[in-house]
Amino acid sequence: MNRPPTFNQVGIDQVGAYWDARPCNLRHSSQAVGSEPYFAEVEAKKYRVEPHIPQFADFSRWQGKRVLELGCGLGTDTINFARAGARVTAVDLSGASLALARRRAEVFNLDITFYQGNAEELTTFVPIEPYDLVYSFGVIHHTPHPHRVIEAIRRYMGPDSFLKLMVYHRHSWKVLWILLKYGRGAFWNLDEVVARHSEAQTGCPVTYTYTRASIRELLSGFDILDLHVDHIFPYKIEDYLHHRYTKVWYFRQLPPGWFRRLEHRWGWHLCVTAQLKQQGTA
């Protein structure tokens, strides 16, 4: 895949420092950080803005199953897998994120195994054994060498295991919006501009984006069971930061059905469900 070499040269410590400075969704609540109302509000806001996540994760399906989550962040999906009865192991690079995820498990009295570490080196700190589901939502595109994570993931999957993965979609409304707003149309510098503005906190050191073809290339050796696009953020950012949900005028004019069709074509989230290819299959 043709990627800018600067991403390959970014140190993992730089990535970790970025997420330690502001864990993802940290400001989704005005309640006291670490309290039960705080975590409840974080979850409500996340799934209000990204309602496709529960359907994609399909939490209840994994009752009694073993789930390995890579990049758990504050633990919103983690907690919902555990609530549904899954036996969850969660990994994150950021110590600040993991501290809050662990606190969340304590608040809701859920037994979850947590590890801190670089997912590119997963096999060095998480015991190798098969999981029913390996789940990673919006994570591996932020590591300098995503292919190393995929190679590690294979070690935790058996013939009946599933991989559910979300990465950012290159042919998306958000990439176009970033290019026009911040890149001033400088498409030759697209990767660096997208990385800088891909998250709520500017300056993300690594953000890869994928097409349908390039994610299939990354997942060579997997059978792709489902591959679809979803999610366009329609709200005014300034209002959203103050917990108000005011749609940008051009999205406000779209009927809901038309907006959903737009999401399914130009959405920011490229969602994949896959299994390992079995020996003897093409």
Phi, psi and omega per residue, in radians:
M1 nan 2.458 -3.082
N2 -1.530 1.745 -3.102
R3 -2.158 2.643 -3.136
P4 -1.135 2.315 -3.086
P5 -1.105 -0.358 3.136
T6 -1.065 -0.597 3.097
F7 -1.128 -0.715 3.134
N8 -1.123 -0.440 -3.072
Q9 -1.625 -0.134 3.127
V10 -1.193 2.318 3.102
G11 -1.339 2.518 -3.130
I12 -1.131 -0.462 3.082
D13 -1.115 -0.609 3.111
Q14 -1.171 -0.693 3.094
V15 -1.121 -0.819 3.129
G16 -1.057 -0.711 3.136
A17 -1.107 -0.660 3.122
Y18 -1.064 -0.824 -3.098
W19 -1.336 -0.467 3.032
D20 -1.149 -0.624 -3.107
A21 -1.141 -0.576 3.117
R22 -2.736 1.532 3.114
P23 -0.948 2.540 -3.082
C24 -1.027 2.289 3.132
N25 1.275 0.191 -3.098
L26 -0.964 -0.642 -3.060
R27 -1.745 0.449 3.100
H28 -1.351 0.000 -3.141
S29 -2.526 2.589 3.063
S30 -1.698 0.012 3.116
Q31 -1.319 2.970 3.128
A32 -1.078 2.153 -3.088
V33 -1.029 2.249 3.126
G34 1.661 -0.090 3.126
S35 -1.522 2.852 3.110
E36 -1.072 -0.766 3.082
P37 -1.067 -0.605 3.103
Y38 -1.063 -0.896 -3.097
F39 -1.141 -0.632 3.107
A40 -1.124 -0.699 -3.127
E41 -1.258 -0.656 3.066
V42 -1.024 -0.805 -3.135
E43 -1.132 -0.782 -3.109
A44 -1.066 -0.748 -3.116
K45 -1.207 -0.724 -3.121
K46 -1.062 -0.835 -3.066
Y47 -1.404 -0.309 2.992
R48 -1.219 -0.739 -3.104
V49 -1.403 -0.537 -3.107
E50 -2.181 1.136 -3.029
P51 -1.192 -0.200 3.127
H52 -1.344 -0.256 -3.070
I53 -1.112 -0.898 3.140
P54 -1.008 -0.630 3.116
Q55 -1.183 -0.727 -3.141
F56 -1.176 -0.806 -3.125
A57 -1.195 -0.629 3.120
D58 0.965 0.988 -2.980
F59 -0.871 -0.811 -3.029
S60 -1.138 -0.413 -3.130
R61 -1.086 -0.434 -2.985
W62 -1.746 0.316 3.068
Q63 -1.010 2.213 -3.140
G64 1.342 0.036 -3.110
K65 -1.779 2.894 3.123
R66 -1.712 2.196 -3.097
V67 -2.114 2.256 3.022
L68 -1.940 2.036 3.137
E69 -1.869 2.213 3.098
L70 -1.812 2.061 -3.115
G71 1.476 1.098 -3.029
C72 -1.368 -0.346 -3.106
G73 1.028 -2.339 3.123
L74 -1.289 -0.166 3.016
G75 1.630 0.407 -3.121
T76 -1.122 -0.921 3.100
D77 -1.193 -0.655 3.128
T78 -0.921 -0.860 -3.098
I79 -1.123 -0.652 -3.114
N80 -1.280 -0.542 2.973
F81 -1.099 -0.794 -3.113
A82 -1.160 -0.723 3.090
R83 -1.021 -0.600 -3.122
A84 -1.359 -0.080 3.072
G85 1.784 0.167 3.090
A86 -1.370 2.698 3.009
R87 -1.666 1.880 -2.873
V88 -1.884 2.323 2.922
T89 -2.032 2.226 -3.042
A90 -2.182 2.449 -3.082
V91 -2.206 2.471 2.988
D92 -2.647 2.596 3.098
L93 -1.297 -0.600 -3.000
S94 -1.500 2.099 3.077
G95 -1.141 -0.621 3.128
A96 -1.137 -0.713 3.101
S97 -1.138 -0.792 -3.103
L98 -1.117 -0.624 3.115
A99 -1.026 -0.724 3.130
L100 -1.292 -0.630 3.093
A101 -1.119 -0.736 3.096
R102 -1.110 -0.736 3.108
R103 -1.065 -0.702 3.134
R104 -1.071 -0.772 3.112
A105 -1.078 -0.660 3.093
E106 -1.148 -0.795 -3.112
V107 -1.020 -0.701 -3.088
F108 -1.748 0.182 3.030
N109 0.936 0.909 -3.135
L110 -2.067 2.406 -3.093
D111 -1.584 1.824 -3.118
I112 -2.276 2.411 3.085
T113 -1.626 2.190 -3.099
F114 -2.014 2.494 3.020
Y115 -2.323 2.443 2.984
Q116 -1.791 2.300 3.100
G117 2.962 3.026 -3.140
N118 -1.465 2.090 -3.087
A119 -1.106 -0.372 3.055
E120 -1.132 -0.380 -3.133
E121 -2.044 0.570 -3.003
L122 -0.921 -0.726 -3.034
T123 -1.209 -0.189 3.141
T124 -1.495 -0.226 -3.099
F125 -2.384 -0.227 3.035
V126 -1.912 2.117 3.141
P127 -0.917 2.383 -3.089
I128 -1.430 2.008 3.090
E129 -2.788 2.713 -3.036
P130 -1.304 2.473 3.049
Y131 -2.029 2.651 3.095
D132 -1.274 -0.575 3.137
L133 -2.432 2.278 2.892
V134 -1.891 2.172 -2.978
Y135 -2.228 2.307 3.104
S136 -2.619 1.962 -3.035
F137 -1.972 1.852 3.044
G138 1.271 0.695 -2.994
V139 -2.192 -0.957 -2.913
I140 -1.211 -0.285 3.056
H141 -1.269 -0.101 3.111
H142 -1.786 0.129 3.098
T143 -1.851 2.557 -3.038
P144 -1.052 -0.498 -3.055
H145 -2.313 1.345 -3.091
P146 -1.002 -0.568 -3.108
H147 -1.098 -0.486 3.103
R148 -1.207 -0.614 3.089
V149 -1.147 -0.780 -3.141
I150 -1.075 -0.723 3.101
E151 -1.081 -0.697 3.114
A152 -1.155 -0.714 -3.110
I153 -0.993 -0.654 -3.119
R154 -0.963 -0.560 -3.077
R155 -1.230 -0.275 -3.091
Y156 -1.868 0.203 -3.090
M157 -2.112 2.391 3.012
G158 -1.834 -3.008 -3.087
P159 -1.120 -0.409 -3.125
D160 -1.853 0.125 -3.128
S161 -1.386 2.721 3.083
F162 -2.089 2.576 2.965
L163 -1.979 2.223 3.014
K164 -2.099 2.122 -2.949
L165 -2.391 2.339 2.969
M166 -2.085 2.250 3.010
V167 -2.232 2.896 -3.109
Y168 -1.363 2.489 -3.030
H169 -1.632 2.149 -3.092
R170 -1.193 -0.694 -3.109
H171 -1.575 1.096 -3.011
S172 -2.173 2.809 3.063
W173 -1.041 -0.706 -3.071
K174 -1.144 -0.708 3.104
V175 -1.060 -0.761 3.106
L176 -1.098 -0.757 -3.134
W177 -1.087 -0.773 3.107
I178 -1.103 -0.745 -3.129
L179 -1.053 -0.759 -3.092
L180 -1.330 -0.700 -3.045
K181 -1.364 -0.767 -3.029
Y182 -1.901 -0.526 -3.083
G183 -1.596 -0.164 -3.138
R184 0.915 0.643 3.069
G185 1.399 0.115 -3.111
A186 -1.383 1.333 -3.047
F187 -1.109 -0.403 3.136
W188 -1.213 -0.272 3.119
N189 -1.955 0.396 -2.960
L190 -1.029 -0.818 -3.028
D191 -1.061 -0.769 -3.127
E192 -1.218 -0.652 3.124
V193 -1.170 -0.760 3.121
V194 -1.089 -0.779 3.136
A195 -1.013 -0.789 -3.070
R196 -1.096 -0.553 -3.019
H197 -2.069 0.331 -3.073
S198 -1.349 -0.376 -3.057
E199 -2.139 2.992 -3.101
A200 -1.068 -0.664 3.076
Q201 -1.632 2.117 -3.087
T202 -1.176 2.783 3.049
G203 1.627 0.320 3.109
C204 -0.989 2.213 -3.020
P205 -1.278 -0.450 -3.125
V206 -2.455 2.183 2.940
T207 -2.582 1.836 2.997
Y208 -1.456 2.637 2.969
T209 -2.164 2.647 -3.004
Y210 -2.259 2.537 2.920
T211 -1.631 3.009 3.061
R212 -1.046 -0.673 -3.130
A213 -1.203 -0.754 -3.068
S214 -1.272 -0.503 3.067
I215 -1.258 -0.575 3.035
R216 -1.126 -0.656 3.096
E217 -1.128 -0.790 3.111
L218 -1.038 -0.647 -3.087
L219 -1.691 0.532 3.041
S220 -0.992 2.325 -3.058
G221 1.682 -0.037 3.056
F222 -1.963 2.586 2.925
D223 -1.556 2.113 3.113
I224 -1.447 1.978 -3.128
L225 -1.530 -0.572 3.121
D226 -2.671 2.420 3.125
L227 -2.523 1.960 -3.121
H228 -2.541 2.852 -3.099
V229 -1.942 2.498 3.127
D230 -2.715 2.861 2.931
H231 1.405 1.930 2.864
I232 -2.144 2.268 3.127
F233 -1.410 1.974 -2.993
P234 -1.727 0.020 -2.941
Y235 -1.678 2.704 2.993
K236 -1.174 2.177 -3.008
I237 -1.091 -0.747 -3.104
E238 -1.077 -0.749 3.091
D239 -1.143 -0.732 -3.106
Y240 -1.055 -0.672 3.132
L241 -1.087 -0.401 3.106
H242 -1.843 0.428 3.030
H243 1.118 0.567 3.023
R244 -2.007 2.445 -3.047
Y245 -1.925 1.375 3.137
T246 -1.850 2.076 -3.102
K247 -1.317 2.536 3.001
V248 -1.038 2.557 -2.945
W249 -0.998 -0.679 -3.061
Y250 -1.275 -0.495 3.049
F251 -1.370 -0.502 3.125
R252 -1.137 -0.458 -3.111
Q253 -1.410 -0.287 -3.065
L254 -1.437 2.300 2.982
P255 -1.065 2.600 -3.082
P256 -0.930 -0.704 -3.137
G257 -1.107 -0.701 3.109
W258 -1.172 -0.701 3.124
F259 -1.095 -0.718 3.122
R260 -1.120 -0.676 3.105
R261 -1.132 -0.646 3.085
L262 -1.109 -0.738 3.120
E263 -1.071 -0.691 -3.085
H264 -1.317 -0.172 3.082
R265 -1.893 -0.710 -3.015
W266 -2.120 0.384 -3.122
G267 -1.168 2.830 -3.069
W268 -1.478 -0.374 -3.049
H269 -1.837 2.115 3.056
L270 -1.778 1.910 -2.980
C271 -1.853 2.241 -3.035
V272 -2.209 2.363 2.932
T273 -2.079 2.262 -3.016
A274 -2.583 2.836 2.985
Q275 -2.325 2.767 3.064
L276 -1.123 2.436 2.998
K277 -1.123 2.446 3.103
Q278 -1.506 2.612 3.119
Q279 -1.020 2.351 3.138
G280 1.658 -0.127 3.098
T281 -1.724 2.670 -3.094
A282 -1.280 nan nan
